[in-house]
Amino acid sequence: MAKLRVTQVRSQIGQSERHRGTLRALGLGRIGKTAEHDESPAIAGMLRKVRHLVKVENS
């Protein structure tokens, strides 16, 4: 299973409650914080919702 490294690069201030909740579910919450996740359809959907706030890399 491939691993994804997700880093928050923009602030969640001014975003909708759904976007803030998605960031929390991904283990993020402040700029510069990084989390690793296994690649899955659920994670892919979450990343699509907040793609303007995060940077995604393969690891």
C-alpha positions in Angstrom: 0.0 0.0 0.0 1.4 3.4 -1.0 2.0 6.1 1.6 1.0 9.7 1.1 2.6 12.6 3.0 0.1 15.5 3.5 1.3 18.9 4.6 -1.0 21.8 5.4 0.3 24.9 3.5 -2.6 27.4 3.9 -4.6 28.5 6.9 -8.0 27.1 7.7 -9.3 30.5 8.8 -12.1 31.6 6.6 -12.8 28.1 5.3 -16.1 26.2 5.8 -16.7 24.0 8.8 -16.6 21.0 6.5 -13.1 21.9 5.3 -11.9 22.5 8.9 -13.3 19.1 9.9 -11.6 17.4 7.0 -8.3 18.9 8.0 -8.8 17.6 11.6 -9.7 14.2 10.3 -6.4 14.1 8.3 -4.5 15.0 11.4 -3.7 18.5 10.4 -4.7 21.8 12.0 -1.9 24.4 11.5 0.3 25.5 8.7 3.4 23.3 8.3 2.0 20.2 10.1 2.5 16.9 8.2 0.7 13.6 8.4 1.2 10.3 6.7 -1.7 8.1 5.4 -2.1 5.0 3.4 -3.5 5.6 0.0 -7.2 4.7 -0.1 -10.4 6.0 -1.8 -11.6 7.6 1.4 -8.3 9.6 1.9 -8.4 10.5 -1.8 -11.8 12.0 -1.4 -10.8 14.0 1.7 -7.7 15.3 -0.1 -9.9 16.4 -3.1 -12.1 18.5 -0.7 -9.1 20.4 0.7 -6.6 20.3 -2.2 -6.3 24.1 -2.1 -5.1 24.0 1.6 -2.6 21.0 1.4 0.4 19.7 -0.5 0.5 15.9 -1.2 3.7 13.9 -1.8 4.3 10.2 -2.3 6.6 8.8 0.4 
